[in-house]
Amino acid sequence: MSTSPVTSHTQPWERPARPPNRPRLDIEPVTHTPRRIPLRRVVTVELRKSFDTRAGLWLLASIGIAAVLTTGAVIAWAPQTEFTYSRFTLAIGVPMTVILPIIAVLSVTAEWSQRTGLTTFTLLPHRGRVLLAKGIGAVLVAVAATGVAFTAGALGTIVGAAMAGIDTVWDQNLIDVVYFALGNILLILVGFTLGALLRNSPGAIVAYMVYAFVVPGLLAFLAFNQAWFRDARGWLDPKYNQDLLLQAGDLTGEQWTQLATTTAVWLALPLTVAVLNLLRAEVK
């Protein structure tokens, strides 16, 4: 065995060769700025959330079911002179005055009653955009319900006239459709406002029932017995003016002013307070 020491190719007095100098690259760190989520996508998500639950799905289906049942009821029990387009659409609109606001109530209160608010506002911290998306979704539902009402009303007019052997009566035009849609929008925004104010599904639904059925009856009784209130009712009763829109009647200039006044006092002001509270409320 050889005992000669291992020699290196580099002598002690020589410096090891250094790798050739490479140009230094000044590379800026890449930062990723997340893009703002489009409002259209937020609206789509909020609409899907509203009808993903079993209750929401049945409420959506009940709009069509109620339209069919109401149309059949008019054909079965109303006199033949009532087989008009306006009569069918007006009858179909009655159950919608209950269903649409409940849909709006549940879309708002779900974030608190079902405790999904933490997830929603973590993924999208801008609460104002979430509330705006929910409001736009509610308006879209009201517009779609208007289309359902007038489509079912047209079918009812044709079927009813054919069964009775009479001519069809088309006594509504585009202005009536706009009035009906505006009335539905106001009603669904009332439900939206109550849901945002109370943030509790049962409480908001009960509050709407009182608003829609109890208070108008009391005010009608007061107007019947008190002449001074009969003249002032249009300036104080929001449901009275909203019903005029759903009845597809031509509103006078004074009635439009009364509608604007009651909407500002009983809808716009509470909605503003509700939104401000929601923007500051603690989500648990």
C-alpha positions as CSV (number, residue, x, y, z in Angstrom):
1,M,0.0,0.0,0.0
2,S,1.4,3.4,-1.0
3,T,1.8,5.9,1.8
4,S,2.5,8.9,-0.3
5,P,0.5,12.0,0.7
6,V,-2.5,13.1,-1.4
7,T,-1.4,16.0,-3.4
8,S,-3.8,18.8,-4.6
9,H,-3.7,20.4,-8.0
10,T,-3.6,23.8,-6.2
11,Q,-0.3,24.8,-4.7
12,P,-0.3,26.5,-1.3
13,W,0.9,29.8,-2.8
14,E,-1.8,29.8,-5.5
15,R,-5.3,31.1,-5.0
16,P,-8.2,28.9,-6.1
17,A,-9.8,30.0,-9.4
18,R,-13.0,32.0,-8.9
19,P,-15.9,31.6,-11.1
20,P,-16.2,34.3,-13.7
21,N,-18.1,37.4,-12.7
22,R,-21.7,37.4,-13.8
23,P,-23.7,40.6,-14.3
24,R,-25.9,41.4,-11.3
25,L,-29.5,41.5,-12.1
26,D,-31.6,44.0,-10.1
27,I,-35.0,42.2,-10.0
28,E,-37.9,44.0,-8.3
29,P,-40.0,41.7,-6.1
30,V,-43.2,40.7,-7.8
31,T,-46.3,41.8,-5.9
32,H,-49.7,40.5,-6.7
33,T,-52.5,43.0,-6.3
34,P,-55.9,41.2,-6.1
35,R,-58.5,42.6,-8.5
36,R,-61.7,44.0,-7.3
37,I,-64.5,41.5,-7.5
38,P,-67.1,42.7,-10.1
39,L,-70.4,43.8,-8.6
40,R,-72.2,41.6,-11.1
41,R,-70.5,38.5,-9.7
42,V,-71.4,39.6,-6.1
43,V,-75.0,40.0,-7.2
44,T,-75.0,36.5,-8.8
45,V,-73.5,35.0,-5.6
46,E,-76.1,36.7,-3.4
47,L,-79.0,35.6,-5.6
48,R,-77.7,32.0,-5.5
49,K,-77.4,32.1,-1.7
50,S,-80.9,33.3,-1.4
51,F,-82.3,30.3,-3.2
52,D,-79.8,27.6,-2.2
53,T,-81.7,26.9,1.0
54,R,-84.8,24.7,1.1
55,A,-86.9,27.7,2.3
56,G,-85.6,30.0,-0.4
57,L,-86.1,27.4,-3.1
58,W,-89.7,26.9,-2.1
59,L,-90.4,30.6,-1.9
60,L,-89.1,31.0,-5.4
61,A,-91.2,28.1,-6.6
62,S,-94.2,29.4,-4.8
63,I,-94.3,32.5,-7.1
64,G,-95.0,30.3,-10.1
65,I,-97.3,27.9,-8.1
66,A,-99.3,30.8,-6.7
67,A,-99.6,32.3,-10.2
68,V,-101.0,29.1,-11.6
69,L,-103.4,28.5,-8.7
70,T,-104.7,32.1,-8.7
71,T,-105.3,31.9,-12.5
72,G,-107.2,28.7,-12.0
73,A,-109.2,30.2,-9.2
74,V,-110.3,33.2,-11.3
75,I,-111.3,30.9,-14.2
76,A,-113.3,28.6,-11.8
77,W,-115.1,31.1,-9.7
78,A,-115.0,34.6,-11.2
79,P,-117.9,35.7,-13.5
80,Q,-117.1,35.6,-17.3
81,T,-117.2,39.4,-17.4
82,E,-114.1,39.4,-15.2
83,F,-112.0,37.3,-17.6
84,T,-109.9,40.3,-18.5
85,Y,-106.1,40.7,-18.6
86,S,-106.1,43.2,-15.8
87,R,-108.2,41.0,-13.5
88,F,-105.9,38.1,-13.9
89,T,-102.7,40.1,-13.3
90,L,-104.2,41.9,-10.3
91,A,-105.3,38.6,-8.8
92,I,-101.9,37.0,-9.4
93,G,-100.2,40.1,-7.7
94,V,-102.0,39.5,-4.4
95,P,-99.9,36.5,-3.2
96,M,-96.8,38.2,-4.5
97,T,-97.3,41.0,-2.1
98,V,-96.5,38.4,0.7
99,I,-94.0,36.2,-1.0
100,L,-91.6,38.8,-2.4
101,P,-91.0,40.7,0.8
102,I,-90.3,37.5,2.7
103,I,-87.7,36.6,0.1
104,A,-86.0,39.9,0.7
105,V,-86.2,39.5,4.5
106,L,-84.5,36.1,4.4
107,S,-81.8,37.3,2.0
108,V,-80.7,39.9,4.5
109,T,-81.3,38.2,7.8
110,A,-79.5,34.9,6.7
111,E,-76.2,36.5,7.4
112,W,-77.0,36.8,11.1
113,S,-79.6,34.2,11.8
114,Q,-77.7,31.4,10.0
115,R,-74.3,32.8,11.1
116,T,-72.9,33.1,7.6
117,G,-71.9,36.7,8.1
118,L,-68.4,35.8,9.2
119,T,-67.7,33.9,6.0
120,T,-69.4,36.5,3.8
121,F,-67.6,39.5,5.2
122,T,-64.3,37.7,5.4
123,L,-64.4,36.8,1.7
124,L,-65.7,40.3,0.9
125,P,-65.0,42.8,3.7
126,H,-66.8,45.6,1.9
127,R,-70.2,45.3,3.6
128,G,-71.6,48.1,1.6
129,R,-71.1,46.2,-1.7
130,V,-72.6,43.1,-0.2
131,L,-75.7,45.0,0.9
132,L,-75.9,46.7,-2.5
133,A,-75.7,43.3,-4.2
134,K,-78.5,42.0,-2.0
135,G,-80.6,45.0,-2.9
136,I,-80.0,44.7,-6.6
137,G,-80.8,41.0,-6.4
138,A,-84.1,41.8,-4.6
139,V,-85.0,44.3,-7.4
140,L,-84.2,41.7,-10.0
141,V,-86.5,39.2,-8.3
142,A,-89.3,41.7,-8.3
143,V,-88.9,42.4,-12.0
144,A,-88.8,38.7,-12.8
145,A,-92.0,38.2,-10.7
146,T,-93.7,40.9,-12.8
147,G,-92.8,39.0,-15.9
148,V,-94.3,35.9,-14.4
149,A,-97.5,37.7,-13.4
150,F,-98.1,39.1,-16.8
151,T,-97.2,35.9,-18.6
152,A,-99.6,33.9,-16.4
153,G,-102.2,36.6,-16.8
154,A,-102.0,36.4,-20.5
155,L,-102.4,32.6,-20.5
156,G,-105.3,32.9,-18.1
157,T,-107.0,35.5,-20.4
158,I,-106.6,33.2,-23.4
159,V,-107.7,30.0,-21.6
160,G,-110.6,31.7,-19.8
161,A,-112.0,33.3,-22.9
162,A,-111.7,30.1,-24.8
163,M,-113.5,28.1,-22.1
164,A,-116.2,30.7,-21.8
165,G,-116.6,31.3,-25.6
166,I,-116.0,35.0,-25.4
167,D,-113.5,37.4,-26.9
168,T,-110.3,38.1,-25.1
169,V,-110.0,41.4,-23.4
170,W,-106.5,43.0,-23.5
171,D,-107.0,46.0,-21.3
172,Q,-103.3,46.6,-20.2
173,N,-100.4,48.2,-21.8
174,L,-96.7,48.8,-21.2
175,I,-97.4,51.6,-18.7
176,D,-99.4,49.2,-16.6
177,V,-96.5,46.7,-16.6
178,V,-94.2,49.5,-15.4
179,Y,-96.6,50.4,-12.6
180,F,-96.9,46.8,-11.5
181,A,-93.1,46.4,-11.5
182,L,-92.6,49.6,-9.5
183,G,-95.2,48.4,-6.9
184,N,-93.4,45.1,-6.6
185,I,-90.0,46.8,-6.2
186,L,-91.3,49.0,-3.4
187,L,-92.8,46.1,-1.6
188,I,-89.7,44.0,-1.8
189,L,-87.6,46.9,-0.6
190,V,-89.9,47.2,2.4
191,G,-89.1,43.6,3.2
192,F,-85.4,44.3,2.6
193,T,-85.5,47.3,5.0
194,L,-87.3,45.4,7.8
195,G,-84.8,42.6,7.5
196,A,-81.9,45.1,7.6
197,L,-83.4,46.9,10.6
198,L,-84.3,43.9,12.7
199,R,-81.7,41.3,11.5
200,N,-84.1,38.6,12.7
201,S,-86.2,36.5,10.3
202,P,-89.3,35.9,12.4
203,G,-89.4,39.4,13.8
204,A,-89.0,41.0,10.3
205,I,-91.7,38.7,8.8
206,V,-94.1,39.5,11.6
207,A,-93.3,43.2,11.2
208,Y,-94.1,43.1,7.5
209,M,-97.4,41.3,8.1
210,V,-98.3,44.1,10.5
211,Y,-97.2,46.7,7.9
212,A,-99.1,45.0,5.1
213,F,-102.3,43.9,6.7
214,V,-102.9,45.2,10.2
215,V,-101.9,48.9,9.8
216,P,-103.8,49.4,6.5
217,G,-106.9,48.0,8.0
218,L,-106.7,50.3,11.0
219,L,-106.0,53.3,8.8
220,A,-108.9,52.5,6.5
221,F,-111.2,52.3,9.5
222,L,-109.9,55.7,10.7
223,A,-110.4,57.2,7.2
224,F,-113.9,55.8,7.1
225,N,-114.9,57.5,10.4
226,Q,-112.7,60.6,10.3
227,A,-113.1,63.1,7.5
228,W,-109.8,64.9,8.3
229,F,-107.8,61.7,8.0
230,R,-109.6,60.7,4.8
231,D,-108.1,63.7,3.1
232,A,-104.7,63.2,4.6
233,R,-104.4,59.4,4.2
234,G,-102.5,59.6,1.0
235,W,-99.7,61.6,2.7
236,L,-99.4,59.2,5.7
237,D,-100.2,55.7,4.5
238,P,-97.4,54.2,2.3
239,K,-99.3,50.9,1.6
240,Y,-102.3,52.8,0.3
241,N,-100.1,54.5,-2.4
242,Q,-98.3,51.3,-3.2
243,D,-101.6,49.5,-3.8
244,L,-102.5,52.1,-6.4
245,L,-99.5,51.1,-8.4
246,L,-100.4,47.4,-8.2
247,Q,-103.9,48.1,-9.3
248,A,-102.5,49.5,-12.6
249,G,-104.4,52.7,-12.3
250,D,-103.2,56.1,-13.7
251,L,-101.9,58.2,-10.9
252,T,-102.4,61.9,-10.8
253,G,-99.7,64.4,-10.1
254,E,-100.8,64.7,-6.5
255,Q,-100.8,60.9,-6.0
256,W,-97.2,60.7,-7.4
257,T,-96.2,63.4,-4.9
258,Q,-97.9,61.5,-2.1
259,L,-96.1,58.3,-3.2
260,A,-92.8,60.0,-3.2
261,T,-93.4,61.5,0.2
262,T,-94.5,58.3,1.9
263,T,-91.6,56.4,0.2
264,A,-89.1,58.9,1.5
265,V,-90.4,58.8,5.0
266,W,-91.3,55.2,5.5
267,L,-88.8,53.5,3.2
268,A,-85.8,55.6,2.3
269,L,-85.2,57.0,5.8
270,P,-85.4,53.6,7.6
271,L,-83.3,52.0,4.9
272,T,-80.6,54.5,5.4
273,V,-80.6,54.0,9.2
274,A,-80.6,50.2,8.7
275,V,-77.6,50.3,6.3
276,L,-75.6,52.6,8.6
277,N,-76.3,50.2,11.5
278,L,-75.3,47.2,9.4
279,L,-72.0,48.8,8.4
280,R,-71.1,49.3,12.1
281,A,-72.6,46.2,13.6
282,E,-70.4,43.5,15.0
283,V,-70.7,40.2,13.2
284,K,-70.6,37.2,15.5
